[in-house]
Amino acid sequence: MSSHWEPPKSVFDTGEYGLTLADVGDHTKATSTRYVNEPGPETEPLVTPIYHSSTYKLKSVEEYLRILKEGGHIYSRLSNTTTQSAECAINALEGGSGTLVFATGMAAISTTLWCFLQSGDHIIICNPVYSGTFDIVTKIFPKFNIECSFVPAGCNVSEYKKCLRPNTKVLYGETPCNPDMTILDLEEFGKLGRSLEYVVTMVDSTFASPALQNPIKHGIDIVFHSCTKYLGGHSDLTAGCATFRTVKLWKAMKRYQTTLGSVLSPHDASLLLRGIKTLPLRMEKHSSNAMKVAEYLEKHPKILKVMYPGLKSHPQHEVAKKQMKSFGGMISVNVVGGLEGGRVFVEGVRLVQLAVSLGGVESLIEHPATMTHGPMLMTDEERKSGRITDGMIRISVGLEDPDDLIKDLDQALAKVLKKDE
């Protein structure tokens, strides 16, 4: 504090409106008193402020028109400093030409699909795929005459090529795939997409995060993340993002985002920015913990199969090594006992939490066949076609001490009975 400082002044003190406090009543003082930033050395807040304002004060109609042409802020559904700060941070990590942030991961995916598909078009997509995405392409798209072909997740890219039609407009993949942890060869997928005129490649990279893989560097056009997961990292926000290989793609999507209104709030953008700052550090710990847990589970007699890209037993381990910096925190396992074995396992943990979602600092466990990909979202036949078995368990390995996690999983597995027990 300096003895030279003076009390802050408002627009009524400086006469900016041509009015003084004596000219207005209490209601006007309450609604219209604005702080005036007085001249002096400029300083910048270290942390990006939360710009709550839904609308922005303009000096003239001409300024409004200039902003529409050159950029700036008019209304927070169109742009906001806090959300744009999050977009810049994600784009820097992703290596794209521009990023847009959304209220949820599904808002990012659904808005983008509506932007690049229209009635009569065709999409080729992996199976399994995130259940919300599966719901769009199987339940909603048929109403709009948008056709869909499925290929096995983790397949050779030639399987996509076999399904191509004259009306194919989108090739869609996940890597690592939710929930079976198969890997898509991004280099080959990008090459196929670039060889096809008017086809857009899209990849959901949520399970890896931009800290571990960058699909755009392999020629992928659009990359999605549920920022609710690793990018946020603390299980305290919902958000999504889409990053674009070209400015042309970004501009096409920007119009759809603002018109459909699926934008992220500045408050959640601030939480997202906070999470991004520690993302590379957290992903190192998620990856090292998950490797130790996966190695333990692979040797356990009550675990039939472990799918973790870092294990040599993973069918696409070499592809994962080529395109990922490390292998992330997500593990898929099959436990003995089918539905009952899966239920006993996930309900038997104490330190690991039984919950949907993933990517937070706490370890989470869930049973896809009854939860994220359960009867409310998929039929038995749909689960079967997506290789989602009754005993499949999805584990999001957090930042706890790995030995504590292994002890907890061990005591939970002790409660699962084998057929001969």
Protein Blocks (a to p, Z undefined) as FASTA:
>chain_A
ZZkbccdddfklnomnopafklpcfklmmmmmccdddeddddddfbacddfbfbdcdfbf
klmmmmmmnopcfbfklocfklmmmmmmmmmmnopabdcddfbfklmmmmmmmmmgcehi
acdddddddfklmmmmmmmmmmnopacddddehiafklmmmmpcfklcbdcddddddfkl
pacdfklmmmmmmmpghiacdddfklnopmlocfklnopabdcddfklmmnonopaccdd
dddfbfklmmmmmmmmmmnopaccfklmmmmmmmmmmmmmmmmmmmmmmmmmmmmmmmpm
kbmbdcdfkbmklmklmmmmmmpfbgojbdcdddehijmlmmmmmmmpmklccdedehia
bdcdddfklmmmmmklpcfklmmmnopafklccddddfbdfklmmmmmmmmmmmpccfkZ
Z
